[in-house]
Amino acid sequence: MTGPSARTGRAARTGRASLHGPGWIVAVDTGGTYTDAIAVSSDGLIKVAKVPSTPADPGLAFVRAVTGLAAAGVVPGDVRMLFHGTTIATNALLTGGLARVVLATTEGFRDVLGYRDGTRPAVYDLEQPRPRELVPRRDRIEVAERLSGRGEVLTPLTEEEIDRVVAGIAERQPAAVAVSFLFSYLDSRHEDALAQALAKRLPEVPVTVSSAVAREFREYPRTATAALNAGLRPVVGSYLAQLRSRAERLGVDAPLLIMQSSGGCLPAERADAEAHRLVLSGPAAGVAGAVALGAGYGLRRLVSLDMGGTSLDVCLIRDGVPPVTPTQSVGDDPILCPSVDIVTAGAGGGSIAWVDRAGRLRIGPQSAGAAPGPAAFGRGGDRSTVTDAHVVTGTLPADVQLAGGLALDTGAARRAVAETGGQLGLGAEDAADGIVLVAVAQMTAALRRVSVERGIDPREYTLVAFGGAGPLHAGLLLREAGLGGVLVPRYPGLFAAAGLVSADLRIDESSTVLRVLEPALLPELASWYRHAAARLTGQLRRDGIRAGQIRVLASADCRFVGQGYELNIAVAPVTRRGLASLATRFRARHLQTYGHSDAAQQVEVVTLRLAAVGALPRPEPAALPRGGAAPPPQAQTGRVRARMPGERAPRTVPLYDRDALLAGNRLPGPAIVHQLDATTLVLAGQRARIDSRGSLWLEEAR
């Protein structure tokens, strides 16, 4: 299995009794600007909390969010599952906050992390900065051992060599150790022997072996993944230990489940050993929520759009299954682990508007973040952001209640936007409108990258818009991108947290084989899938998942012999019969993807992949009370002056309190629908309707 915990077979604290029965399911998602929490009771009652994030100590915002839920009526002792989406691994990776690692590698391969994969990110840039090396050269130790490309031992790893290497590592006093030997994905005995010796000599130092975190070929990505995991383990392990302690002090004694980049969760007891799987924890939660929400409506073609304070994350979902890629890149570093395929753009609510040297208005990727935040937040920010632009135009009314008791400072927002406008020769209102339209153009481009540029017609897809700023731009995106419709969840600003509640446990395993696909190979492949499925389902059973709630997803990376890139092909059923059609399905996918295929060319199976998913109890939220087409009088809290995007002058539009709307209510545009965690903008010529789940549907009026 691809995580260290697979070898130890450790059972998590998710005992059978704790996963089932009455009580609350609580989820806390840490974002760049806000930390969101949602609690769902076994009878469908929902409680929410939203507090400012605390980047210096993310666990503090976690405590404040859980405390907010307790104040709303959630009894900590009645919590039976606690989910968490965290940015701790992402931040450590992007800010250089990794722990000090010593890398042990095969003799002659000390510089794999230096020359990487041999490519240049910008081929014609003669002055591009050299990417950072995850482990400094002085902390890389060569080991006299060697396997061949067939797994044969060419240079045995002796006890004397193990003693020498262990002594050299101990002398450097690292916070963590990574071991990555050549071809260890074929035979891990050398890595295991050194890891065991290190555990005896340095019992307090976590050791990561590459064959455990990624049993796959390609030396640089596997070595980089091992080094990243090693550098993250002390950081993530310390954070999760503190988090469990803080939760217990609050009275919460429930299994802690952590979101992975794959869109599934794993128990915290295993998360620290598989820290590299948490790098895209936050964005994956929103995609999981979109899939679950769409399934409730029978929708299988979706585009999830998560627009928070710092960035925009877009994912196209076909056939009700989120796309998962076997490799992710964060910054300059590859990570071999399944990750939801998300396109990110620097267009969040806190993205800074600026004017480049050519006099063009630009948005992001710099962000005001949680501190100081947009100028409108009144915390010292003085640079204009997308949020400030909406405050100036009035589409984000200044007198509405915001999460955390935040009051908007219209004057500060206007001064910041006016300064940007001055560089463009525009007044504050025109500059604000331009900021919004440029941001929407960047969002539309991101939507096109996951749809039109992949040969997919966006008119056949429903946009699920969430995040604190997503619904504010959903109507514009509906119009600009030509989508089939927009679905705004009941709590869009808390939807990543809601997605955590919708997530299941997931364990992944992979193994590189590099064999030509022929009938004689099928029994061997079927045997691997059979034994891997037994291992993974056994672990899920120990985690407390019932046998009938486990499903297995099998696939294989294939290519034509001689190619250097692969396509992932689903294997169904996971039998010899299913494997026998693998070549045919690969050729069909190759034709669909690249426009050509070769019926005579042999197909090579590169890497086998298996995921076991254990379904967790998922309470159904209570239905919204039903009303008529017209909203109740108390739902309209007033009328505000606002300049709608693209219009030349402000107009008076109705302002609605979403919490007061009933199922069946219809709202013609233009209108502004506000709630504590987000604001939805309904443009002229559009209409919104509320359904029994509390979701808001946005569509063009015809």
N, C-alpha and C positions, 0 to 999 in steps of 0.2 A: 504494500500500500504506500501511497506517496507521502504520508506524514509519519513522523517518528512515533506517534501514539499507536500506529497500527502494529508496530513490533512489540510494544509493551502490552497491548490489549487492555489498556486502562479503561475501566468503566467510569462513566461520568456520573455526576450527582443527580442526573435526571431519573430518579427512581420511578418505578411504574406508578406508584400511588400519587406522586407529585404531579404527573402530567394529566391526570384525569380527575374529574369531580368538580364541585362548585368552587367559586372563588373568582379572583381577578387575573387576567392576563395583562401584563404591563409591558410597554415598549418605550425605550428612550433612545432617540436618535440625536447625535451630536453633529451640528452643522457649523459652517464657518461663522455665521452670524447669530443663529439661535439654536437652542437645544430644545427639542420637542418631545413631549411625552403624551401617551394615550393609554387609557386603561379600559378594557372591555370585560364586563362581568359575564358570568355564565348564563344570565338571563337577558343579555343584550344591552345593558345599561352602559353608556359611554361617558367617561370623564377625560378632560384634556388639560394640559398645562404647557405653557411656552415661556421660556426664560432666555435671557441673553447668554450666549456661550461665553466661557471663560478660558480663552486659549492658553493662558499660563498654567491653568490647572483644570483640565476638562472634567475631572471628576467632581469638581465643585458645582458646576452647572447640572450635572447628573443628580446630585443630592438635592439641589434646589427644585429641579423638575419633579422628582419623586415626592418631595415635601409639598409641592403644589398640588399633586394628585391627592395626597393625604388630606390636605385642607379642603379638597372638593368632595371628600367622602370615601376615598379608597382606604380601607383598613390595611396597613402594611402586612399584618399577620395573615391576611386572607389572600395574599398574592401567591399564586401557584406556579407561574412562569414569568421570568423577567428577561426580556429581549433587549439587546443593545446593538446599535450601529455606531461605530466609532471612527474617527479620523486620526486616531493616535498613530497608527502605522503609516498612513499617508503623510502626515505632518513630519514624522521622524525621517522619512525617506526624502522628502522634498527640501527640508531645511537643514539637512546634514546632521540630524540628531541621532544617527545610528550609534550603537555601542561599539567599542573598539574590538575588532575581530582579528584573529590570527588564522590564516588559511594554510592548510596542509594540502599539497598537490603533488602529482607525479613528477619525478625528476625530469627536467627539460621543459616543463609546462608552467613554470613560475609566472610567466608573463601573459598568460591567457587573458587576465583581467585588464592588461595594458593594451594589447593589440585588438582585443574584443573580437568582432566577427570580420574584421578587415575592411569594412566599408567606411565611407566618409558620409556623414549626414548631409553635407552640402558639397557636392563634387567639385564645383568650380570656385568655391570660396577658399582663397589661399590664407586667410587670416582667421578662420573659425577657431574658437577656443577648443582645446583638447578636453573631452569629457572627463569627469572625475573618475578616479579609480576607487572602487568600493573598498579595497584593502590596499594600503600602501605597500610598496615592494618590500620594504624592510620587514614587514609582518607576514610575508609569504615564505613558507618553508618547503623545500623540495624533499620528496620522500623517494628512496630507492625502491621502487616497485613498478611493475608494468604488466598490463594485460594486452593481448592482441585484440583486433577487431572482431574476433570470434569468441572472445572470452577466455582464451587460453592463457595460462600464467607464463609470461616470458621472464619476469624478474620476481622471484618470491619476496614477500615482505617478511623479513626475519625478526626475531625477538630483539636482537641487538639494534636493528634499525628503529623498531618501535620505541625502545628505551631512549635512543638518541633524539628522536623527534619529540617525544613527550617532554623530555628535559628541556629542549629548545623552546617549546611552547610555554611551559611553566615559567621559564626564565623571563618571558615577555609579559607575563601577568595580564592576559587578555580578559575582557569581560565576556567573550564568547569565542568559540572555535568553529570553523567550517572545514570540512574534509571533502575534497572533490578529486577523485582519481580518474584517470583516463579509462574509458569503457566500463566504469563501475556499474552502469545500468545493466550490463550483461551478467556481472558477478560482483556482488557487494562484499565478499568475504574480507578483502583487504581493508576497505573502509570500516567495516564492522569491528575488525580486530583493533584498529587504531582507536576507534571511538570507545571501545570497552576499556582500553588501557588509559585513555584520557579521563574517563569517568572515575576510575580508581584513584588516579593521581590528583585530579582536580574536580572533586565531587560537586562543588558549588558553581562550576562554570558550565553553562549549557553547550552541548556539542551538536552540531548539525551535520549530517552526512548527505551528500548530494543524491545518492541512490534512494534515500528515504523521502526527500522532498520532491524529487522529480526524476523518476526512473525512465529518463528519455535521453536520446542522443543529442548531439551538438554540444560540444564542450563548453563554449563560452556561456550560452544561456543557462546551462545547468550549473556551472560554477557560480555565475552571478546570482542565480536563485538561492543557492546554498549560502553564499556570503550575505545576501540580503536577509534571509531568514535568520541567520546567526546574529546579525546586527540588530534585528528587530526584537529578538526574543527577550533580552533583558528589559527593553523598554516596554513592550506589551505585557510581559509577565508581571512587572512591577505595577503597571497601571491596573491590570485586572485584579491583582491581589488587593490593592487598595480599594478598588471598586467593590469587591465582595465584602471587605471589612466595613466599608461605609454603608452598604446596603443592610448588613446585619445590624449595624448600630441604629438604623432607621426602623428596625423590626421586620425587615423583609428576609425571610429564610426560604428562598425558592431557587430552583435551578436558574443559573445565569447562562443565557444562550447568546452567542455572538454571531452577527451577520458576516458572511464571507463574500468575497468578490463574485462568487458563482451564483449568488441569489439564494443560497441556502444557509442555514445556521449550523453551528457546531457548539458543543458545550465549552464553557470557559476553561475547563480543566484540560482540554486539548488545544485550545486556541493559542496559548502562549508558545507551544511547540510548533505550531503551524502558522506563525505570525505573518508569513508572506501571503497567506490567503485572505488577509483582512485589508489589503491596501485599497480596494474599491468597495469597502463595506457599506459606506453611506449611499452612493448612487445605486448600488444593487438592490437596496431595500425598496426604493421607489419603484423600480421595475417589477419586483415581486408583488408589490401592492397593485400595480396596474394590471398585471396578469390575473390576479385574484378578483379584482373589481370587474374586469372585462368578462371573466368566466361567469360571474353572477348574472350578466345580461346576455350571455351566449355570444359575446363578441370575441373573435379570435384574431382579428386584424386590427392592431393598435399601434399608435406611436405614443410612447410615454415621453413627457416633457417636464423636466424638473428644473425650475428656475428659482434658485435661492438667492442669497446675498452676494455670492462670489462668482458663480458660474452657471452655465446652462448645460444640462445633460439630456441627450436625446437617444432613444432606443426604439428601433422598429421591431415589432413583435408579430411574427407570422404564425398562423395556426395555433395560437394560444400558448406558444412556447417561446420564452425569451432566448435570443441567440447567445450562445456561449462560445467564446474563442479560447483555445488552449493556451494562448500566450497573451500577456498584457505588457505594455510598456509604460513606465512611469518615469517621466523625465527622460534621461538617456539610458535607463536600465531596463532590460527585459526580465520578466518574471514568468516562469513556467508554472502556471496554475490556471484552472478554468475560471474565466471571468465573463460577466455579462458584457456583450459587445455594445459599448456606449460611445457616442460621439460627443465630445465636450467642446464648448465654445465659451470665450470669456465675455459673457453677456448676462451677468447677474444683476440683481437690483442695486447692489453696491458697486458695480463696475464703473470705473472712473471715465468721464468724458474728457477728451483732450484734443488739442489741435496740433497736427504734425507740422513739419517744416514746409510742406507744400500747401499749408493752409486748409487741410482737409479735416473734417470732424471725425474722430475715431472713438470707439468705445472699447475699454478694456485692453489687454487682459488684466491690468492692474485693478485691484479692488480696494475699497475703503474698509472692507472686512467688518469684524465685530467692534473693533476699537481702532480709530474713533467712529467708524461708520459714516454713512451719508451725512452731509451737513445738516439735513433736516432733523437728524436725531439729537442735535444739540449737545454733542459730546466732544466738540472741538474740531470736527471735520470741516475743511474749507474748500474741498475740491468737488466739483459737480459730479453727480452720479445719475444713473437712470431713475432711482427713487426720487432724487431731488427734482428731476424734470417733471415727474408726475405730480409732485406737490405744487410746483409752479403752475402747471396747466389746470390744476384742480381735479384731475382724475383720481388723485389720492387725496381726499378731503382732509384738511388740516385738523378739523375738530372731532374726528372719529376716534374711538378708543382702540388702542393698539396693544399687542401683547406686552406684558411686563410693565404696564402702566405708562408706556412711552407716549409723550406728547410731541407732536411734530412742530418744528420751528420753521415757519414759513419764511420769515425774514432771512434766516441763515441759508435756506435753500435758494431763495431768490438771488442773494448776493453771490453764491457760488456759481449758479447758472449764468448770471449776468456777466461774470468775469469771463467765462468761456465764450459767451455770445459776443463780448467785446472784441475778442480775437478774430471773430468771423464777421464782424460788422452787423450783428443782429441784436435785437432787444431780447430781454429775458424770456418772453413768451415764445417768440419764434425760435430761439435757441433751444428751449425746452422741447418744443415740438420736433425739432430736428434731431435731438438726442434720442427721443423715443423712436422715431422712424428709422434711424440708423441702427439702433439696437434690434428692432424688429427685422431689418434686412439681414443682420447677422444670424438671427434665430431662423429665419426662412432658409438661409444658406445651409444651416445645420440640418434642417428638416430635409432639404433636397439631397444632402449627402447620404442620408440613410434611405431615401426613397427613389427619387427620379434618377440619380446617378447610379443606382443599382437596378435600374429597369423596372421600378415598381411605381404604379399609379397611386399617388396619395389620395385620390378621390375615393378609393376603396377602403380607406383606413380612418379610424376614429382617433382623434387626439385626446389623450388623457393629460390634462394640464394641471400641474400641482406645484408645490413649493410656494413660498411667500409671495413671489412675483409672477408665477406662471399664469394664473387666471387673469391678471391685469392685462396680459398681452394675448390671451387665447383668441379673442374675437378678431384681432388683427391678423393672427397667423391663420385662422380659419379662412379669411378672405385672401390673404397673400399667397398661401401655399395651396389653396384649392382642396382642402381636406373634406372628407365626407361629413364631419361633424366634430363637436367638442364635448367632452365629458369632464366636468369639474367635480371632483369628489366632495363629500360632505365636509371634510376638514382638509382642504388642499394644502394649507401651510404646515400641517402635521402629518402629511400623507406618507412621508418616509417612515415615520414611526408606525403608522397604520400598516405599512408594508411589512414591517417586522412581525406584526401580529399574524400576518398572512403567510409568513415563511415556514418552510419545513426544514427538518434536519437533512443535511446532505453530506455524503462522503464520496470522494473521487479517488480513482486509482488509474494508473496508466503504465504501459510497458512498451518500449520500442522493440520491434522484432526485425524489421528490414528484410522481409522475405518476399519472393515472387509468389503471387497468389495463384495456386494451382490446387487441384483436388486433393493431393496427398497432404497438403498443409491444413486443410479444414479441421480434422480431428484435433490437432494441436491448438488451433485458435479457439475452438469450442471448449476445450479443456481449460484454457486460461480464463475465459469468461465465466465458466462454471465455478472454478475455484475462487476467483475474485469476487463473484456474487455471494458466495458462501461466507467469505471473510467480511465483506461490507454489511451484509444483512445481519450477520452475527453481532457485529458491533452496534448496529442500530437496535437490535433486540436488547443488548445490554444497556443501551441508553433509555430503555423503557418504551420503545415503539412496538406496537402490536404487529404480529406477522401479517395480518391482512391490510395493514396501512403502509406497507413497504413496496415500492416499485423500483425497477432497475432499468436504467437507460444505457444502452450499449452503442458504441460507434467505433469507427476505425479511420485513421488518417491514411489515405491512399494517394498514389501518384503513378504515372507511367514510368517505367524503368528508364532511368537517365535524367528525370526531372529533379529539380532542387526545391520544389514546393509541393504542398499536399492540399487535398480537399478532405474535409471530415464528412464521412458517410455514415448514416445511422444503420445499425444492425438490428433488424427485427424480422422475425423472431430471433432470439439469441440461441440459435441451433445451427446444425450443419446446413439445413435448408436455407436459413436466413443468410448464412455466410456464403452459400453457393451463388447467390445473386449479387454479391458485393461488387464484382467486376462490372456487371451490367449497369448497376446503379451508379457506379463511379463514372463510367463513360457518359451516361446521360447527364450527370451533374457537370462534368467537364464541358460537354457541349453547351449546356445552358449557361455556364459561367464564362467560358472563353470563346464560344462560337465555333469550336471544332473539337473533334475526337478522332481517335484512331482505333478501329476495331481489331486491327492486327497486332497492335502494340501490347506487350505484356504489362500487367498491372502489379505494382508492388505494394504490399501492406507495410506501412511504416511504423505506426504506433497504435496499439489497442487502447481503448478508453472505456471506462465503466463508471457510472455514477449510481449510487443507491440513495433513494430519497424516502425519508420516513415522514409521513403526514402527522402533523400535530393537531390537537383539538383546536377548533376554530369556531368560537361562538358567533352567532349571527346577530348583528346589531338590530335593535328594536326598530320597527317601521315608523316612519314619520306620520303624524296625524294628517288626515286628508282634508282638503279644502276645495274651493271652487277654482275656476279659471282666474278670477280676480283675487289678488292677494288681500289678506285682511288689512283693515285700515292701519293697525298699529305697526305693520311691517314697513310702511313708508315713514321713515324718520324725518324726512324733510326734502328740500330741493336745494341743489347747489349749483353754483356757476362753474362750468368746466369747459375747457377747450378740448374737444375730442380730437384724437390723433388725425392729422391730415387736414383738419378744418382750419379756416382762416380766422375764426372769431369764436369766443366762448358762447355757450348757450346754457340755459337753465335745464337741468336734468333731475329726475327723481332719484333719491337715495334710499335704498332698501336695507333693512337689517335681515341678513340671511337666516339668522336663528329664529326669526318670527315667521318665515315663509312656511307654507304647508304643501304637502304633496298635491299636485294638480295645478298649482299656481303657474301663471304665464306672465312674463314680463316683456313688453315690447321695448326695443331700443329707440333712442339712447337711454341708458340707465346705468347706475352704479350700484352694485350689490356688495355690501361690506359685512365682514365678520371679523372676529378677533384676530384670526391668523392669516387672512388674505382678503384681497379686494378683487372682484370680478367686474370687468368692463364689458357692457353690452352696447355695441355700436348701432348707429342708425341703420335701419334695414335688416337688423338681426332681432332675434327673440330668444328668450331663455325660458325654460320650464323646469319645474322641480318634480322629482318622482318620489316614490314611497321609501326609497333608500336614503333620501336626502340629497342625492346627486343633482347637480345642475347641468342641464343639456343646453348647449348653445348651437344655434343653427341660423342660416340665412333665411329670412322671411321670404316666402315665395307666393 
